[in-house]
Amino acid sequence: MKKLLLALLLCFSSPIFAQKIDSIVTKDIDYLKRDYQILFAENAAILGFVKHQEFTNSYLSYESGDGDFKDVHEPETNHLIRFNSEGSRNFKDMYCWGQFTYDRIKENNVAWTDVLDPLQGGPYYLIDSIGGDWKKRKYRLQAKLASAKWFDLLYAGIGCDYNVATGARQLNPRPLIYMKDLVICPSVFIPLDDHKGFGASFTYSSKKEEIEIAEEGDVGQAVSIRWNRGLGIKPFHFGKGNTEYTIDSRSLGGELLYYQTGEKYKWMNSFVFNLLTEEGAIRGSINDNVSDNIAKYECNLMKFTSHLNLYKTKAVHFFNVMGQLSEGDGYEPIMPKLTGGGKPIVPNKIPFHYQMRVDAEFSYTYHPVKEKYNFDFHHQIGWHSDQTKYKLYGNIQEVDYVDFKLDPHYLYYSQNGNYGWIGLQGYYKHVLSKKLYLNPNEKNLSYEYYINNLTYPQYNYLKSSFYDLGVAMRYYWIGKKQNIYTEINLRNRTIVGNADHVGDQKKYLGLRLGLVI
């Protein structure tokens, strides 16, 4: 496996096929990728229809965050080192694109989670009240391959996205996590003429996350391992000591795509649908008979995107529209009290949990095509609605908000051909409405401790309005065969008003050294 990763990485980053990027508009890798609309699509076959300039972009970056304004599952401080290499190649009978990413992550003071990422997927995951520091490593390999035209009728393609991640906490009880995720996406694209056509793709994914929780050394008083069930519900107690948990996810979906290009425009529309099924099974220390107590989460997703590029004399205009709807139901077993040594659990699956999220976004980017124009900017506006229910007790959480983003850049061109920019970063989230209702009939000491330390802090962060302000600088050294660039990014996130002990702010730092070929 390591040899395969190395071979693919060398393929996509090798300067053997180097082609100089010497026009003003393609000196900036961000512009280059915006211009390649087709990279945003799941459909790989369209790469054979739309020929583009070869490129390679590799970089090494460092990112950090520090502050107490965060979700309860997020770290107070985090450090990330990333290596990324991305490239595209045109061959005689095929086109390929690939990207490899390696992340090394250290997170401090992460609470209420014993899984790799509790903010993704369903509501069912392991938790404990201790928290601690985590070390994580993530590997991701993406590839798209498109054929030449078959039978003078269509292009065929296939996409692959393979993720591997490991994580471990440095404090008892110690979760050790291994995750692998594979996505396969075969596709076709049928041209109607030389300028437009339709595409279709099918997507299958399989993900497995294995968690082993063990206590090492002098453990003192053992910590309870619990199973989170959903909004404001007392988590089920699996006992103390060693625990094993497995999360299996499978999804089926696809994409329908329409692409059209003219002398001064490119236009791409896509509709994506996905059906996800996630199941969790545990064997805990409370009883050897307790195995395969499966909770199931099912989620349906629909997403529409439209990308329009307009090429004018003075500038290129990028317009993007996105709308997305996801709905999920959680099915869990009924867990009666243990009695007299009998088998304790019968997995009667009931649809208790429900969550829905709606997102709508519009963005516009202006980029000049001549050196005498010295600024560009990116603007985005969005509306988002987040709703969670626990049907059995009537618990409800709802938050609706809008957000705004504005990133203006001042562009600098030197006489020796080098290029750079300095820009501001602005983001504002404004909460329109919020609601939280928890049924009071289940209250006891354990329940109160859980909602005060997990449910309320999560809701308080979600309902908070805040703004981000930052500054970023990037500079390119333009060479004969490659462009080297450096970047620094500083941001500060600050809460607006007082949102019930959430925290005040969080600071971010980003550094990057890159190479464009």
N, C-alpha and C positions, 0 to 999 in steps of 0.2 A: 504493500500500500504506500509506503514512504517513497519507493522508487517511482511509482505512478504519479504521485503528487509532484515530485521533483521534475519529472519529464514534462508534465503539463505546464508547470511554472516556467521552466526554461523556454518552452514553446511560445508562451504569451509575453515573455519579457526580453527575449533575445534581440539584440540589435542587428542580427544578420539581415532581417527584412526591413531595416530602418528606412523611414521616409521622412524627410525634413518637413516640419510644420512651419512654413515661412510666411503665411498670410497673417494680417493683423487679427482677423476674427478667430483664427484657430490657434493663436498663441496661448489662450486661456483654456485650460482643460475643461472648466465648467461650461464654457460656451460650446466646446466641441461635443460634449455629451448631451447638452440640450438640443443641439442640432440633429443628433442621432435619435430621433423619436423612436425608432424601432427597438432600441434597447429597453424601452419601458414596457414593451409587450411581452407576454408569455410565449407568443408564437415565434418559433425559431426559423421557420421556413421563409418568412418575409426577408430575412437577411440575404437570401439568394436573389430576390427580386430587386432590392434596393442596394445598389453598390455604393460603398462609402470609402473614404480614405482610411488607410491602415493607421493604427496608432498604438502606442504602449504608454501607460501611465503607472508608474510604481512610486510608492512613497512609504516612509517610516514616520509614524506620528506618536505623540504623547498627549493624553488628555487627563485632566483631573477635575474633581468637583469637591467642594467643601462647604458645609452649611447645614442648618437644621430645618430649612423649609423644604420638605420632601414628603413623599408617600411613606407610610410606616414601614413598608417592605424595602425601601431604598436605603443605601448606606449613607452615613453622615459624611464620610470621605471616601473617595474612590480614585484609583489610578489605573490607567489603561495604556498599554504599549501595543501598537498595531503595525503590522506590515501588510501592505496590500499591493498586488500587481494585477493590472487589467490590460487586455489587449485584443485587437481584432486583426484578422488576416484574410486577404483575398487570394485564393488559389484558382487554378484553371477551372476546376469543376466543382468547387465548393467554397463556402465562406464560413469562417468560424470566429467566435468570440469567447473569451474566457476570463475568469477572475478568481484569484486566490487571496484569502484573507486569514491572517493569524492574529489572534488577540490574546494578550496576557493581562489578567485583571486581578487587582487586589481591592477588596471592599472592607471597610471598617465599620463595626457596630451596625450590623444588619440584624433586624429583629423579626420575629414571628414568621419565619419560613425555614423549612427544611428541604426545599426543592431549588432547582437551578434558577427558575424565573417564575415567581407566583403571579406576575402581572400579565402573563399570557396563558391562553387556554381556559379550561373550566375552573369551577370554584372549589374542586376537591383536591386538597393537597395537605401534606403533613406540616405541623407547626409545633413549636414549643416556646416557652416564655423566656428562655435564656438569651438567645441571640449570640452575636460574636462576629469575628472577622472571617472573611472568606477569601480563598484563592481559586481562580477559575482560569481555564484555558479553552479557547474556541478556535476551531479550524473550519473553514468554509471553502468549498470548491464549486464554482459555477461554470457551466459551459453551454454553448449553443452551436449547433452545426447545421448548415443548410446546404442542400444539394444544388447542382445545376438543374435546369428545366428538364422535366421528365415528359417524354412523348409530346413535346411541344404544347403541353397542357398545364402543368402545375409544378410547383417547387415543394419538396419535402424537407422536413427538418426535425430535429430532436433537441430538447433541452434537458439539462441535469443540474440539480442543486443538492449537494451533499454536505451535511453539517455533522461535526463531531465536537462534543464539549465535555469537559470534566470540571467538577467543583468539589471543594472540601472546606468544611469549617474547622477552625483551629481551637475549638472549645467543646468540652463535653456538654450534651451528647453530640457526637461528631458525625454529621451526614457526609457520606462519600457518594458522589453522583457521577454516573456515566450516561451520556445522551448521544444518540445517533438519529439522524433525520435524512431521509432520501426522498427527493422529488423527481419524477420522470414526466416529461411533457412532449409527446410526439405531436407533430403539426403538419398542416398543408397550407399552401397559399396558391390561389387560382387567379392569375391575371385576367382582367377583362380587356386590357390593351397595354400599351407600354407605360401608361401613367397611373393606372388604378387597378384594384383587385380586392378580393375577399380572402380571408383566412379563417381557419378553425383549428383549435388544438384541444387535446384531452390531457388532463393532469391527474396523476396518482401520486399520493405521498404516504409514507409510512414512518412513524416516529416512535421511538421507545426511550423512556427515561427510567433508569434503574437506580434506586436509592437504598443504601445500606446505612443504618444508624447504629453506632456502637459507642460504648463508653470505655475509655482507656485510663490506666493509672488509678490513682486514688480519687474515685468519683464523688466521695462524700454522700450527700443525699441525692438519690437518683431523681432525674427530671422526668416528668410525665410527657409522653409523646401523644399528641392529639391530632385528630383528623378534621380539618376545616370543612364545614358543610355549607356555608353560605351566609347571607346577610343577617347578622345579629343573632345567629343560632348557636347555642352552646356546642362547642366541638365535641365529637365523640372521643372518649378516652380509651386509647389502645394499650395503656400500661406504661411501664418503665423498663429501661434497658434496651436490648437490641431489637431492632425493628427493620423489616424489609418491605419496600413498597415499589410497585412498578406502575408506570403510566404508559399505556399503549394508545397511539393516535393513528387514525387512518382517514384519508380524505379523498374524495373524487370530485372532479370539477372540469372546467374547460373555459375557453375563451372564443368569442366570435369577434372578428376584426375586419375593419374596412380602411383601406389606405388609398390616398390620392395625392398626386403631386403635379405641379405645373411649373411654369417658368419662374414664378416668384412666390411660390407657396408650397408647403407640405401640410397634409392634414391626415390625422390618424384617429380613429374611434375604436374603442374596444368595450366589450361587455364580458365580465368575468363572473362565473358562478362557482360555488364551492360548497360541498357537504362534508362536514367534519364529524367524526365520532371519536370520542376520547373515553377510555376506560381505565380505572385504577383498581389495583388489587393489592392486598396487604397480608403479611403473616407477622403478627406481633407476638410479644412475650406474654400476653395475658392468658393465652390458652393455645395449645398446639392444634386444636380443632378449628381455630379461626383462620381460614385461608380462603382466598378467592372471594372475598367480600367485595364484589364489584359495584362501584358507582359509575354511572355512565353520563357523559355530557355530549349533547348533539347540538351542532351549530350550523346554520345556513347563512351563507354570505352571497350578496350580489353587489357588483361594483361596475360603474360606468365611468370611463375616462375619455376625454377628447383633447387632443394636442394639435394646435394650429401654429405654424411658423410662417410669418410673412417677411419677405426679403425686399426691403426698400433701398433706395439709393444711399441714404444716410445711415440706416440702422436696420437691425433685424428685430422683429417683434414676436415674442413667444407668448401664446395664450394657452392656458390649461384649465380644464374643468373636471372636477371629480365628484361623484356621488356614490355613497356606500351605505348599505344596510346589512346588519348582522343580527340574527336572533338565535338564542341558545336556550335549551332546556336541560336541567340537571335531574337525573334519576338516581335515587339512592335507596339502599336497603333499610327496612325497618329493623331497629336494633333493640329488642326487649332487654330488660334487666337479666343479668346472669342468675341462674338458680341451680342449686344442688348438683353441680357437676355435669349437667346435661349439655348438649351442643347449644351454644349460646345464640347463634345468629342465623336467621333465615333471610336470604337476600331478596325481599319483595321490593321490586323497583317501582318507585312512585315518582311522578314528575313534580318535585317540590320547587326546584329553583328555576328562575327565568331571568334572562337578561337580554336587553336590546340596545343597540347603539346605531345612531344615524350620523353620518358625516357628509357635509357638502363644502366644497372648497373651489375657489377661483383664484388663479394667479396670473400675473403679467410680468414679463421681463423685457427690458429694453437694453439692447446692446449695440453700440455704434460699430460701423464697419470701416471707418477712416480715422486716422490718427488725430486729426484736428478736432474731433469731438471727444471731450475729456470726461464724460461720466456715463455710468449705466446704473440701473437700479432694478430690484426685484420687489414685487408687491404681492401679498397674498391675504385673502380674507376667507374666513370659514365659519360655519355654524355646526354645532355638535350637540347631540342629545344622548344622554346616558341614563338608562333605567334598569334597575335591579329589583327583583321581587323574590320573597320566599313565601310561596302560595299557602302553605299549611297554616301559618300563623298570621298572614296578612302583612308581613314586613315589606316596606317599600322605601327605595332610595331613588331619587330623580334629580338630575342636574342638567340644565341646558346652559350653553354658553356660546359666545362668539369670540373669535380671536383675529388679530391683525398682525401682519408682519411687513416690515419695510426695511430693505437693505440697499441703501445708495452707496455707490463707489465712485471715487475720483480716480481716473486713469492717468498714468504717467508713461510717456514714451521717451526714451533717451536717444541721443544721437548715434550711439553705437548699436542700436537695434534692440536693446533690452527693454523690458516692459514690466509694469507693476501697477498695483492699485492699493488704495487705503479706503476703508469703508466703515460705515456705522451699521450696527445691527439693532433693530428695534422689534420688540414683540410685546403684545398686550392681550391678555385674556380677561374677558369681562363676563361674569356669571349673570345670566338673565333670570333664572329661577332655580330653586332648590327645595328639596323636601326629604325628610327622613322620619319614618314612623316605625317603631319597634313595639311589638305586642308586649305589654307588661306582665303577662300571665306566667311567663317562664322564669321569673327572676329568682335567683339564689346567689350565694357568694361567688361561685365559679362563673356564673353567667355575667354578673356585674364586672368581675375582673376582666373577662374576655372583651366585653363591649367597650369598656373604658380604655383598654390598651390596644385594641385592634379596630373595632367597628367605628367608633367615634373619630379616632385620628385619621382613618382612611377617608371618611366622609368630610371631615373638616378640611383636608387638603384638596379634595376634589371640588368643593364648593368655593374655594378661595380664588378671588381675582388677584392677578399679579402682572408685573411687567418685567421684561428683560431689556437691558441696555448693554451694548458691547461695542468693541472696536476690533477690526481685523485688518491685517496687512499681508499682502503677498507680492513677491518680486520674482521675475523670470530672468535668468541669464540665457540669452538666445545663442545657441551654438550652431555649427554647421550640420550636425546630425542629431542633436538632442537639445532639449531645453531643461535646465535645472531651475527649480523654484523652491522658495522657502515661504513659510506662512506662520503668523502668530495670531491667536484669537483670544480675546479676554471678554468675559461676560459676567454680569451680576443680575441675579433674579431676586426681586423684592416683592413682598406681599403688599397688597393694597388693603388698608384697614386692619382690623384685628379679627382673626378667624379662630377663636377658641384654642389658643395655645398650640398652634401649628408650628410656629417658628417664624423668623423674620426674613431671612435671605439665604441665598446659596451662590457661591462664586465658582466660575469655571475658567479653566486655562487650557488652550490647545496649541501645540507646536507641530510643524510638519516640514519634512524635507522630501522633495519629490523630483522625479525625472520623467519627462515627456519625450517620446521618440516618435 
